[in-house]
Amino acid sequence: MAASDSPSPQMVVFFSVLYTTVFILSTLSNTWAMSTCFKTLRQRHSPFTCLVANLASADLFFTLVTLLNAISYLWRWVGGDITCKVQGFLIEATYTTSITTLAVISYQRLNAITDPFNSRTKAWSSRDYYKPFIIWGLCLVVCLPLLHMYRVETYENGEVHCSNATWGTTGRQIYYSLHAVFFFTIPLLYMIFTQFQIRQALRSRVKVLPMRNSYIAKHNQQHKKVARTLAALTITFVLCWSPFMITRTLIYFHKASFNFIWTACQLLICLNAALDPILYGVLR
């Protein structure tokens, strides 16, 4: 990223305290989520639990990698070109993995609600087992160009920053526009679509199935709980990621600058990583 406008000392303190809080919360909550999921997977195989573990790992790695950004914000970039390229690659690969996993979780829960019998009776397949690896592989390949795009730059005022300006204005506009379409807009639209499909399936089930049966009533209540939590995940995703994607696009098309608004947008996606395990923990 390019250098941001010099913030005031009060702003630095505010963002530092906020980032530290979010960092600790995200690290603890995602570590807890991964530990819980792995314990569950040792007892019984579950495609959903495997995907939740994948989401937690992506969010945790994303959170840890942001430490270099925090150091750069408070001081300067450390480590030279190698850390700049690796960090730039990993931070975007991890959040791309997180977004993709959220979309796959929506697909898995939609199947569980619209076709509950088959989703419960079919055996754990190797395809389900390899889904997290496929997601990671796809996202790593998509972000490979960033290894070439990122490099350390020294500005006229002597500040050293990790920048992705190697490809120039047009290169960044093309790459990040495509990334925003395929790894934000399309997943977001699909997550919204699954919400409507799940609500429609639950409403039709209430009309068709008798609610006197206690098992059916309990089963429907569980699915309604899942639907509400998925809705909360989708709303949180929109609130945390939309400002970042919109601001990033405006910056690369020279309609905005790297200022405190950009820093706030970056903190929002860090907050999303912290909120994810809290929200999807309700699904279990």
ZIGI-V820317 format. One record per residue. N is the residue number from 1. SS is DSSP state (A for helix, B for strand, O for the rest). PHI is phi in radians with two decimals (none if undefined). Layout:
n=N ss=SS phi=PHI
n=N ss=SS phi=PHI
This chain:
n=1 ss=O phi=none
n=2 ss=O phi=-1.35
n=3 ss=O phi=-1.20
n=4 ss=O phi=-1.67
n=5 ss=O phi=-1.06
n=6 ss=O phi=-1.11
n=7 ss=O phi=-1.44
n=8 ss=O phi=-1.30
n=9 ss=A phi=-1.00
n=10 ss=A phi=-1.11
n=11 ss=A phi=-1.17
n=12 ss=A phi=-1.09
n=13 ss=A phi=-1.09
n=14 ss=A phi=-1.06
n=15 ss=A phi=-1.17
n=16 ss=A phi=-1.15
n=17 ss=A phi=-1.14
n=18 ss=A phi=-1.12
n=19 ss=A phi=-1.11
n=20 ss=A phi=-1.06
n=21 ss=A phi=-1.09
n=22 ss=A phi=-1.14
n=23 ss=A phi=-1.07
n=24 ss=A phi=-1.12
n=25 ss=A phi=-1.08
n=26 ss=A phi=-1.15
n=27 ss=A phi=-1.10
n=28 ss=A phi=-1.20
n=29 ss=A phi=-1.19
n=30 ss=A phi=-1.29
n=31 ss=A phi=-1.13
n=32 ss=A phi=-1.08
n=33 ss=A phi=-1.09
n=34 ss=A phi=-1.12
n=35 ss=A phi=-1.08
n=36 ss=A phi=-1.11
n=37 ss=A phi=-1.14
n=38 ss=A phi=-1.16
n=39 ss=A phi=-1.12
n=40 ss=A phi=-1.14
n=41 ss=A phi=-1.16
n=42 ss=A phi=-1.23
n=43 ss=A phi=-1.51
n=44 ss=O phi=-2.70
n=45 ss=O phi=-1.40
n=46 ss=O phi=-2.61
n=47 ss=A phi=-1.02
n=48 ss=A phi=-1.13
n=49 ss=A phi=-1.09
n=50 ss=A phi=-1.12
n=51 ss=A phi=-1.21
n=52 ss=A phi=-1.12
n=53 ss=A phi=-1.08
n=54 ss=A phi=-1.14
n=55 ss=A phi=-1.11
n=56 ss=A phi=-1.12
n=57 ss=A phi=-1.15
n=58 ss=A phi=-1.12
n=59 ss=A phi=-1.13
n=60 ss=A phi=-1.17
n=61 ss=A phi=-1.09
n=62 ss=A phi=-1.05
n=63 ss=A phi=-1.06
n=64 ss=A phi=-1.13
n=65 ss=A phi=-1.21
n=66 ss=A phi=-1.18
n=67 ss=A phi=-1.00
n=68 ss=A phi=-1.15
n=69 ss=A phi=-1.13
n=70 ss=A phi=-1.12
n=71 ss=A phi=-1.10
n=72 ss=A phi=-1.12
n=73 ss=A phi=-1.16
n=74 ss=A phi=-1.48
n=75 ss=O phi=-2.42
n=76 ss=O phi=-2.77
n=77 ss=O phi=-1.27
n=78 ss=O phi=-2.07
n=79 ss=O phi=1.82
n=80 ss=A phi=1.38
n=81 ss=A phi=-1.09
n=82 ss=A phi=-1.10
n=83 ss=A phi=-1.14
n=84 ss=A phi=-1.11
n=85 ss=A phi=-1.17
n=86 ss=A phi=-1.16
n=87 ss=A phi=-1.16
n=88 ss=A phi=-1.07
n=89 ss=A phi=-1.17
n=90 ss=A phi=-1.23
n=91 ss=A phi=-1.16
n=92 ss=A phi=-1.42
n=93 ss=A phi=-1.21
n=94 ss=A phi=-1.24
n=95 ss=A phi=-1.30
n=96 ss=A phi=-1.17
n=97 ss=A phi=-1.11
n=98 ss=A phi=-1.08
n=99 ss=A phi=-1.12
n=100 ss=A phi=-1.10
n=101 ss=A phi=-1.12
n=102 ss=A phi=-1.04
n=103 ss=A phi=-1.15
n=104 ss=A phi=-1.19
n=105 ss=A phi=-1.08
n=106 ss=A phi=-1.04
n=107 ss=A phi=-1.11
n=108 ss=A phi=-1.16
n=109 ss=A phi=-1.25
n=110 ss=A phi=-1.09
n=111 ss=A phi=-1.10
n=112 ss=A phi=-1.13
n=113 ss=A phi=-1.54
n=114 ss=A phi=-1.41
n=115 ss=O phi=-2.38
n=116 ss=A phi=-1.11
n=117 ss=A phi=-1.14
n=118 ss=A phi=-1.16
n=119 ss=A phi=-1.18
n=120 ss=A phi=-1.57
n=121 ss=A phi=-1.63
n=122 ss=O phi=-1.26
n=123 ss=O phi=-1.31
n=124 ss=O phi=-1.11
n=125 ss=O phi=-1.82
n=126 ss=A phi=-1.10
n=127 ss=A phi=-1.10
n=128 ss=A phi=-1.12
n=129 ss=A phi=-1.12
n=130 ss=A phi=-1.56
n=131 ss=A phi=-0.96
n=132 ss=A phi=-1.03
n=133 ss=A phi=-1.19
n=134 ss=A phi=-1.13
n=135 ss=A phi=-1.08
n=136 ss=A phi=-1.07
n=137 ss=A phi=-1.07
n=138 ss=A phi=-1.07
n=139 ss=A phi=-1.20
n=140 ss=A phi=-1.14
n=141 ss=A phi=-1.14
n=142 ss=A phi=-1.05
n=143 ss=O phi=-1.61
n=144 ss=O phi=-0.97
n=145 ss=O phi=-0.99
n=146 ss=A phi=-1.18
n=147 ss=A phi=-1.09
n=148 ss=A phi=-1.57
n=149 ss=A phi=-1.26
n=150 ss=O phi=-1.48
n=151 ss=B phi=-2.82
n=152 ss=B phi=-1.44
n=153 ss=B phi=-2.26
n=154 ss=B phi=-1.88
n=155 ss=O phi=-1.56
n=156 ss=O phi=-1.04
n=157 ss=O phi=-1.43
n=158 ss=O phi=1.60
n=159 ss=O phi=-1.27
n=160 ss=B phi=-1.90
n=161 ss=B phi=-2.39
n=162 ss=B phi=-1.54
n=163 ss=B phi=-2.13
n=164 ss=O phi=-1.98
n=165 ss=O phi=-1.58
n=166 ss=O phi=-1.03
n=167 ss=O phi=-1.44
n=168 ss=A phi=1.36
n=169 ss=A phi=-1.10
n=170 ss=A phi=-1.13
n=171 ss=A phi=-1.06
n=172 ss=A phi=-1.18
n=173 ss=A phi=-1.06
n=174 ss=A phi=-1.18
n=175 ss=A phi=-1.11
n=176 ss=A phi=-1.32
n=177 ss=A phi=-1.19
n=178 ss=A phi=-1.11
n=179 ss=A phi=-1.09
n=180 ss=A phi=-1.13
n=181 ss=A phi=-1.21
n=182 ss=A phi=-1.47
n=183 ss=A phi=-2.15
n=184 ss=A phi=-2.45
n=185 ss=A phi=-1.11
n=186 ss=A phi=-1.12
n=187 ss=A phi=-1.02
n=188 ss=A phi=-1.12
n=189 ss=A phi=-1.09
n=190 ss=A phi=-1.18
n=191 ss=A phi=-1.10
n=192 ss=A phi=-1.16
n=193 ss=A phi=-1.05
n=194 ss=A phi=-1.14
n=195 ss=A phi=-1.07
n=196 ss=A phi=-1.14
n=197 ss=A phi=-1.14
n=198 ss=A phi=-1.15
n=199 ss=A phi=-1.09
n=200 ss=A phi=-1.13
n=201 ss=A phi=-1.13
n=202 ss=A phi=-1.18
n=203 ss=A phi=-1.15
n=204 ss=A phi=-1.18
n=205 ss=A phi=-1.20
n=206 ss=A phi=-1.11
n=207 ss=A phi=-1.28
n=208 ss=A phi=-1.54
n=209 ss=O phi=-1.59
n=210 ss=O phi=-1.23
n=211 ss=O phi=-1.57
n=212 ss=O phi=-1.24
n=213 ss=O phi=-1.20
n=214 ss=A phi=-1.13
n=215 ss=A phi=-1.15
n=216 ss=A phi=-1.13
n=217 ss=A phi=-1.08
n=218 ss=A phi=-1.15
n=219 ss=A phi=-1.10
n=220 ss=A phi=-1.16
n=221 ss=A phi=-1.11
n=222 ss=A phi=-1.10
n=223 ss=A phi=-1.19
n=224 ss=A phi=-1.13
n=225 ss=A phi=-1.10
n=226 ss=A phi=-1.08
n=227 ss=A phi=-1.07
n=228 ss=A phi=-1.14
n=229 ss=A phi=-1.21
n=230 ss=A phi=-1.09
n=231 ss=A phi=-1.11
n=232 ss=A phi=-1.12
n=233 ss=A phi=-1.07
n=234 ss=A phi=-1.14
n=235 ss=A phi=-1.10
n=236 ss=A phi=-1.09
n=237 ss=A phi=-1.03
n=238 ss=A phi=-1.11
n=239 ss=A phi=-1.16
n=240 ss=A phi=-1.50
n=241 ss=A phi=-1.68
n=242 ss=A phi=-1.02
n=243 ss=A phi=-1.03
n=244 ss=A phi=-1.12
n=245 ss=A phi=-1.13
n=246 ss=A phi=-1.16
n=247 ss=A phi=-1.14
n=248 ss=A phi=-1.05
n=249 ss=A phi=-1.12
n=250 ss=A phi=-1.09
n=251 ss=A phi=-1.13
n=252 ss=A phi=-1.28
n=253 ss=O phi=-1.80
n=254 ss=O phi=1.07
n=255 ss=O phi=-1.88
n=256 ss=O phi=-2.68
n=257 ss=O phi=-2.23
n=258 ss=O phi=-1.37
n=259 ss=O phi=-2.22
n=260 ss=A phi=-1.15
n=261 ss=A phi=-1.14
n=262 ss=A phi=-1.09
n=263 ss=A phi=-1.09
n=264 ss=A phi=-1.11
n=265 ss=A phi=-1.12
n=266 ss=A phi=-1.15
n=267 ss=A phi=-1.16
n=268 ss=A phi=-1.10
n=269 ss=A phi=-1.26
n=270 ss=A phi=-1.16
n=271 ss=A phi=-1.10
n=272 ss=A phi=-1.05
n=273 ss=A phi=-1.11
n=274 ss=A phi=-1.36
n=275 ss=A phi=-1.39
n=276 ss=A phi=-0.90
n=277 ss=A phi=-1.14
n=278 ss=A phi=-1.19
n=279 ss=A phi=-1.31
n=280 ss=A phi=-1.34
n=281 ss=A phi=-1.13
n=282 ss=A phi=-1.22
n=283 ss=A phi=-1.22
n=284 ss=O phi=-1.46
